[in-house]
Amino acid sequence: MSISNFRIGTRLGGGFAAVLCLTALIAGVGTWRLGSTADEAARMMEAPMAKDRLAQEWFRNVNVGVRRTAAIARSSDPQRGNLLLRRGEGFHGARRGNHQVDRRLAHQR
């Protein structure tokens, strides 16, 4: 039995159904690929965002250290300088942590 034996309405309906199935297939593949592209984009942005956070943390720690050192240098009161140095002990612990930040940034290049 050949297609030419079918009535015109049946042939048009079959063609429309075939086009509709192809459209649904293309939409499904497009949606699937769009989802995987979004996942890849999120994965690609993880490393730069982590680097940015580490760089901001590093900047804050250095900025605090510079301000504290400048305050100690300007201070003529030795007790105030000692107070700032004692408060800075926690900062120096954070500085040791910055060496880890340096290593993490170096490994992400």
N, C-alpha and C positions, 0 to 999 in steps of 0.2 A: 504494500500500500504506500503510495507516494504522497508527498505534501500537496501536490496539485489536486488530489482527489478531495481534500477537505474544503469546506466552504470558506469564503473570505473572512467571515467573522471569527471562525475558529483559528485560522492562520494568524490574523491580527492579534487575537487574544494570546496565542502561544508566543508570538514575538514580543508582545508587551510583558508577558510573564518572564520570558528570558531576560529582557532588559532590566526588569525589576529585580530579578535574582542577582544579576551582575552588579547592579547598583548597591544592593544590600551587602554583597560580598566586598565590594570596594570600600563601603563605609565601615564595615567591620575591621578590615585590614588597616584602614587609616586610623581608626580609634585605637587599635592595638599598638600600632607604631607610635602614635602620639603619646600614649602612656609610657612606652619604653624610652622615648626621647626625653620626656619630663624626668624620669628616673635618672637617666644619664646626666642631664643638666644639673640636677640636685647633687649627684655624686661628684661632678666636676667642681662644683662650688664649695664643697666641704673644705678642701685644702686651702684655697685662698681666704676663706672666711676665718679659718683657724689661724692662719698667718696674721691676718689683720687683727684678730683679738690679742694674739701674743705680742704684736708690735705695739698695740695700744697699752697693754699692761706694762710692757717694757718702758714706754715713754712716760707713763705715770710714775713708775718707780724712779726713773732717772730725774724727772722733774722734781719730785719730792726731795730727793737727795741733793739736788742742786740748791733748792731753796733752803734746806736745812744747813748745808755747808755755808751758804752765803750769810745766813743768820748768825752762825757761829763765828764766821770771820768778821762780821760787823760788830758783834757784841764785845763790849769792853768788860762786862761782868763775867768773871770766870765761873761763878755758880750757874749762870744761865747757860753758858756754853756746855758745862757738864750735864745740865738737865737735858739740853737738846741732844747731846751725845747719847745719854741713857735712853731717851725716846727713840733715837735712831738705831738702837740695837736690834729692834724688831725689823727696821728697814734693812739693816745689813743682812739679816737672815733672809729677807726677801731678795736681796741682791744675790745671795748664793743661789736662790731659786732662779734668778735671771740667767745664770750660766746654763741651767737646764733649758730655759727659753731660747738662749742662743743656739744650743745644740739642736733643739727641735726645729728652729727656723732654718738652720743649715741643712738639715736632713730633708726638708721639704722642697728644696730647690730643684 
